[in-house]
Amino acid sequence: MLFRSDVNPYSAIGINEDTAGFLEVVALYCLLQDSPDLWDEEQDVIEQNQTEVVNRGRASNAKIIEAGAEYPLLEWLQQHLNAMQPLATLLNQSYSTDLYRQALNVMQTRIDDVDETLSAQVIADTMEQGGTWSFGSYMANQHIESYEQHVLSPETLAYFEGLTQTSLAEQQQLEQDTSISFEDYLSKFR
């Protein structure tokens, strides 16, 4: 999908600031929309739309069904992106930033040119690297450098080591307790 905000393989933490800003605008946009009960037939349409976007989201003739009508995906995306603009402006003003406008501009670029999408970049880089495995290894090596720059303080390291020991002890206790049902075990484990 052009707006897809999945894990970004180019970011060491899986997301960048533009995507995070865009997700904030989307969350506010969704919050302010009417949200009637979801019926089974509507769930079927949502699943059909998801399949269309996953399988054909970059195709120029991809379609979305909404309220019983079919729309070209790019028009549907543009309509919603336009509706989000005032919210991005409000968030920018509230936080004295330009992040939210910039985030919508990035998404607009992806609507205007499918080659600007993350999926297009991943496809191109996967081909350049000689396959999925090679691309994944290349990106992992790139991110190692980023991770190595962030050394944990002794206090933070001790905190996480303590959490690890507590978690392992709780796991061992749960695994040894055979007097509870599997359902109870799962609820305690979670």
Salt bridges, closest charged atoms under 4 A:
ASP6 OD2 - ARG4 NH2 2.46
GLU52 OE2 - ARG56 NH1 2.56
GLU66 OE2 - HIS80 NE2 3.93
ASP98 OD2 - ARG101 NH2 2.26
